[in-house]
């Protein structure tokens, strides 16, 4: 998890080391809000901060309120209007309004509850933090929660925090991952773009000449057969898989593993003719037509891409489209 995303973890650490900590969360927005609902800022008793709830225009006021909350132990809901002038100063076209929930850890937000949230995030377990703002009751809820039913499942699928009545539901999904099978030329720009878009990429290729540190500096490389590598990685609903080798001996086992998992996207490089032969092999392996239809092939949106970097753009765009629009 990137440091800028580890806000609950930072708040828990500050609290446990005696510095004190408050957690501020954007719970509602109107207009051109700088940060989306669910964005968080941790504030320590010494005035340290991690994360953000705006583009910088209300952070100072939130920090001041957080320090007051650490003093009196009470949570609070804050409303801020961002003027057009302030919005322009932080790079926005126009102003907006945001509502921020501030909770001192320990006094309002129980340490044990925050620790459970942190543990769920570390285990890549989707969870929601639910706050009843009329009673200040708090709990964690999972996808099968009887009280929230399909509402929570829809919010988790869309990565959408927000209010249901008086209850604020903060969605904490596992970080996104991208498993790239085949350390080919297209994979080089693809993993860089994926990281910028918030994915944790993994490159899988048993051929040392392809999957080398020199070709993929700083990236996670797995030197194993793709089906074994994907089994070890664990394909969940926050993982996308792309196969790029053109070699059925490498691609097909990865495709079979992905189609039998919860991965939300599977894209395969190759022409329509190549994919037709792939479909024949998968049918011979016993896959049903509806499962085979889940493959995005030829991989990527049809934007006329030609160069490896352009193809990488098309692939990543299709992955994001699948993630956000279903």
Beta strands, then each sheet from edge to edge (+ up, - down):
strand 1: 21-31
strand 2: 40-44
strand 3: 49-51
strand 4: 76-82
strand 5: 96-104
strand 6: 127-132
strand 7: 137-141
strand 8: 162-164
strand 9: 167-172
strand 10: 177-181
strand 11: 200-204
strand 12: 220-222
strand 13: 239-243
strand 14: 265-268
sheet 1: 3+ 2- 1+ 5- 4+
sheet 2: 7+ 6- 9+ 8-
sheet 3: 12+ 11+ 10+ 13+ 14+
end
